[in-house]
Amino acid sequence: MEEYISLEEVFEAYYECRKNKRGTCNALLFESDYESELVKLHHDINTMTYEIGKSIAFIVTRPVKREVFAADFRDRIVHHLIVHRLEPLFENVFIEDNYNCRKGKGVMFGIKRLHQQIKECSENFTRECYIMKNDLQGFFMSIHKPTLWIMLEKFIWENYTGADMNILLYLAKKVVLHNPELNCIRRSPIQMWNGLAANKSLFTTGKDYGLPIGNLTSQMFANFYLHGFDTVMKDRFRWYGRYVDDFYTISRDKQALLDIIPIIREELKTELGVTLHPKKLYLQRYEKGCKFIGSVVKGNILYTGSQTVSNMINNIRKFNRIAELSPSYVEENAEHFVCSMNSYFGFLIHYKSYAIRRKLAKLISPAWYKVCYISGHHEKVVCKKEFKQSHILKTKSINKQIFNDYDTNERIKDKLQTP
């Protein structure tokens, strides 16, 4: 049998996949005999007999209620193999101002680019310019999988030069056209799906529509699905950017923005089957401010969105309740708490947010201040040395060594004193 994807590559994909996932049930089950499992997966891939396993479906409620599908651990390894091959090719063609799930980009990059583009268009806030922001309705669930596959297959044939071309096409087609809702376990109670709009769930969109939110490949394929639209918009307008299903356009000509709305609505619907959200159209002068990816860009100042702050407050209150119910939890999870808080403080530091950071610091229960403290101008939370896991393990190791040395010395002294 001629091998196209090496066993070493499968192992590398496995090691990457298991980062931060080693505590999950699927990962532990796979890891119990991972060498044999990887050899079998390698065989299934290269003989093109690989079949996708059972997913886990559940509902998350924050920041908004949505359905998530978690692929089986074995399938996530295959996702990494696909991404390793296609991501560099996509990066060669994607526009700079596509910010979602790309190395070196992301939320803060997108917000700063919006601020920079407003500054450029308004010539350092001295000229009038307008910002139009749009949202795609039920984007992930409205992606037409057969259309996506036709686009992707053509792209791979034209751009991929690896010897494993047929294997890559086989795996990509499997993943793109897969219907996880037909073979899944619902981890959340079925009542949690009540109230979820029909265009927000794979169970109600139809078998040819929707990519599962939660898969690594879904984010990448969603970016690719809108790549053509991004390119056209960038040709039409100098200042444009997109993060997942939110995109903005900046122009000095308000009428040009108004005129383009029906055109892009028709293009998205006809070519991709995607709908502009009728109630989420924003068009204002830049001085009014623009909300984007949970932040507000207003003039030369960046503010964090109220929903983001609300989520931070709720998380602090959750930690406080746990501390009250289980005092031992505080000392055992000091570093976990500090890391969680610093994810917020590190995000806020990029904004005009000193008052917000002080407010958050005051909300933290005194129980947590026994194991940590606030550093600088409320810039970060620091774990006290004696509660760091590295210090605890080092202390245990030293104490164990002292005990062993003491025990050894006592036995030597006993032997010397024995006549």
N, C-alpha and C positions, 0 to 999 in steps of 0.2 A: 504493500500500500504506500503510495506516494504521500508524504506529509507536506501540508501547506502551512499550517500553523504549528509551531514547535511546542513541545511540552514545556520548555522553559518559559515561553510567553504565557502559557496558561497558568503556570505557577506565579509569575509576576503579577498577572491580573488578579489572582487570588490574594496575594499579599496586599495589594492595593485595596482590594474590595473589603478586606477584613479590618482595615483601619477604623477605629471607633465603633466597630460592629461586633466585637468579640463576645459581648455579653448577651447578645440576642439568642433566642432558642434555636433559630435556623442555623446561625453561625456555629454555635456549640455542637449541634448535631452533625454538621458537615465536618467540623474540625476533629471530631472524635476518630475519623478515619480519612483525613483529608488527602493523603497521598493516593490511596486507592480511588477515591472519588475524582480526583483531578486527572488521573490516568484514564478513567472511564469517560470523563467529560471530553478529554482530548481526543479520544477515539470517536466519540459521537459527533464531535464537530467536524473532524476530517473525513468521516464517512458520510457526512450530511444526514445523520440519523438523529440529530439532537432534537429534543422536544421540550417545549417550555412547561415548567411545573406550575404548581398551584400558588396563587397570590393570596395575600391577606388584605382585606378591605376594611377600612375604618373611617370614622368621621372625626375631623378636628374642628374646633370651634373658634380658635384664635389664629390670626387676627380676624378672619372671617370663617364662617362655616363652609367646609368643603370636604369632598370625598378624596381619600388617598388610597392608592394601591401599593403595597409593599411586595415586590417580587421575591420569589424564593432565592435563597443565598446563591445557589448554583447558577441561577439565571443572571444574577447581578454580576457574576464573574464574566459571563458572555457579554453583558452590557459594557464592561470595561474594555474588553477586547475590541468591540466595535468602535468605541469612543477613541481608543488609541490610534486607530487607523483613519478615522474620518475627521477628527477634530483639527489636525494640522491642515487638511484640505479646506475645511470650512473657514479657518482663520485666514487663509489666503484670499478669500473672496468676500467675507463679511465686511460691512462698512464699520468704521471706527465707532460710530455712535449707536451700535447695538450693544447694550450693556449687560444683558442677562446671562449669568452662568458662564462667563468667559474669564480666562486667566488674565489678571492685571486689570480687570474692570469690576463690575458689580455696582452695588447701591451708591456708595460714596463717590465713585468715579462718575456715575451718571448724574448725580446731583451737582457735582462741581462742573461737569461739562455743560449742563443747562445754564448754570450761573455764568460761565465763561462765554457761552454763545449769546446770552442776553446782553452781556457787556459789549461784545463785538458788534452786534446788530444795532444797539443804541449808541454806539461810539462813546463808550465809557459813560453811559447814562446821560447823554446830552441830546440825543435824538429820540423821537417817538418811535416805538415799535410795539408789535402785538404778539401775544403768545396764544396759540391754539392748542388745546390738549384734547385728545380723544381716547376712547377706551373701546376695546373689542369685546363684544358680549359673548360670555361663555366660550372663550377662545379655545382652550384645550379640548373641550368636548365638541366643538364645531369643526375641528380639523378632519377633513375627508381623507381617510387612510389610503384608499386606492389612488387618489390624486397625489398624495405625499409620496407614495411608493413610485409612481411614474416619474416624478421629479427627481427622487433620490437615485433610482436606477440609472437614469440618464446621466446624472452628475457623477456617479461612481465610474461608469464606463468611460466618461470623458476625462476624468481627473486622476483615477487611481491606477497605479502602475505595478502594484505588488503581484507576486506569483500566486497569491491566494485570492485572486479576484472572485472566482466562483464561490469559494467558501464565504467570503465577505458578503456577497450578494445574497447567498442563502440565509445567513444569520440575520442580515438587516431586514430582509423580507419577512422572516419569521417574527421578528420583534415588532415591525411596523404594523403588520396585518393581524397581530394577535388580539384576541378578545378576552382579556383577563376576567371579565365579569361572568364568563361562562364556566370558569374553573377557579373558584376562590372560596375562602373562608371569611365570613363577616365577623370581625373581632368586636366591633361596636354593636350594641343592641339594634335590631332592625328599626326600632322606633326612632333612632337617631337620624334616619333618612327622611323622616316626616318633615315637611316644610322646605326640603331641598328642591330647588327649581329643577324642572325636567332637563334643562340644558346645562345642569351642573353635575350630572351623574352618568356614568357609563351604562348603568342599568336601564336608562330611559332614553338614551340618545340614538340607539340603533347600532347594529354590528359594524357598519362601515364608518362610524364616526367616533372620534375621541381618542386621545392619548392618555394613559394613566398618569395622573399626577403622583410623583413619588419615584418614578424610574429615572435613572441618570440619562438614558437615551431620549426620554420625552422632552427634556429641556433643550437638548441639542437639536432634535428634529423640529421642534417648534420654532427655534431660531431660523433653521434652514427653510421652513415653510413660508416664512415672511421675508426671506432674503430678497426675493425679486421686488417685493413691495418697497422694502427699505431702499433699494438701489434707485427705483423710479422716483421716490420721494426726495432722495438726496440730489437727484438731477434737477428736480423742480425747484427745490428750496435749499439754499446754502446751509441754513440752520435747522437741523432736524435730529431727533434722537428717539430711541425706543427702549423700553424695559418690559419684557414679556408682552403684555397686551395693552400697555399704556404707551402712547407716543405723543410727542409734541412737535410743533412746527412754529418757527419764529420768522416774522417778516415785518418790514416797514410798511407794507401795503396791506391794509386790513381787508380790502375788497378781494385781493388775490386769495387770501385765506378763506373768505366766505365762498368764493367761486369754486374752490377745489373740493369742498365738502361733498357735494353730490357726485363728483367725479370719482373720488376715492371710495365712496360708499358703493357705487356701482361696480368698480373694479374689484374690490374685495369680495363682494357677493358673487359676481359672475365667475371670476377666475379661481377663487379659493373657497367660496362658500362661507365666508366669515362676515359677520354683521357688526357694523358700528353701533355702539350702545346709544340709543336715541336720547337717553337722559343724562349722559355723561359727556357733553360737549362744553368746553370752556374756551371762551375767546375774550381776552381783556388786554388792556395796556399793561406793559410790564410793571408799572408802578403799583398795580393792584396786588401783585404777588401771584405765584403759581405753585400749586401743590403737586409734588411729584415724588413717587416712591416713599411716601410717609414723611416727607419734608416739605418746607415752604421756602421758596426762593423769592425774596422781596427786595428789589434794589440790590444793594451790595451786602445784604445780610441774609444768612441762612438760619432758618428756624426749624426745630423739630416739630412734627405734626402732633396734634393733641391725642390722636389714637395711639401713637407710639408711646407717649408719656403715660397714658392710661394703662397700657399693657405692662409697662415697667412697674407701676404702682401695684397692680394686681399681683405681679410676681413676688414683689417684696412682701406683700401681705400674706401670700401663700407660705413663704419661708418663715415668717413670724408665727403663723399658726402652728406649723410643724415644730418650731422651737418650743412653743408653750406646751404642746402635747408630749414631746419627747426631748427633755433637756440633754440627754446623752447624744442625740442626733447632732447637736451644735458642734461639739468637739470632734466627733467622728467625720463630719462633713464640712469642716471649716473651709478647706480649699475649694470644694465644689461651690459653696456659697460665694466665695470671693471671685471665682471665675465667672459665675453668673452675673454678679453685680458689675464686674469690670467690662463685660460685654456691652452693658448699658452705658456706663460712664465713658468707655472708650468711644462709643458711638456719639454721645452727647458732646464730647470735647471739641468736635468739629463745628459745633453750632454756637450761637449766642445763648448759652444755657447755664450760666453760673447759678442763677436763682433756682432753676429746676434741679440742678445737682444738689444744692443745699437742701431743697425740699425732700428729695429722695433720701438723703443721708439722715434726715430727722425722722423719717418713717421707719428706718431700720430698728428693730427691737434691741433693747439693752443686752439681751441674751447673746446676740451676735457680736456686740462690741467687746465681749469677753475674749473673743478669739481673733478679732481683727480691728483695724482702725482706718480712718480716712486720711489719705496723704495729700499734701500740697493744698492747692486751692480747690478742694473737692474734685480732684482729677482722677483718683483711683482708690480702690479699697485694697488694703495690704493685710495679708494673713500674718498673725503673730508667729514668731519663729517656733515656739514650742508646740504649735498646732499644725505645723507643716508635716506632711507624710514623710518627707525625706529625713527630717529631724527626729521624728518618732521612731522610724526604722533604725536610724543610726544609734539612737539611745538604747533601743532594745538590743541591738547587736553588741554595743559596748557592755551593757549590763550582763548579757549572756556570756561574753568573753571573760568578764571579771569573775562571774560565778564559776565558770569552767576553770579559770586559773586558781581561784580559791580552793575549789574542790581538788584540783591536782596537787596543790601545795599541802593540803591537809592529809592526802593519802601518802605523800612522800614523807611527811613528818611522822605519820603513824608507822611507816616501815622503818624509819631510822630509830624510833623509840622502841621497836620490837626487839627484845633480846635474842 
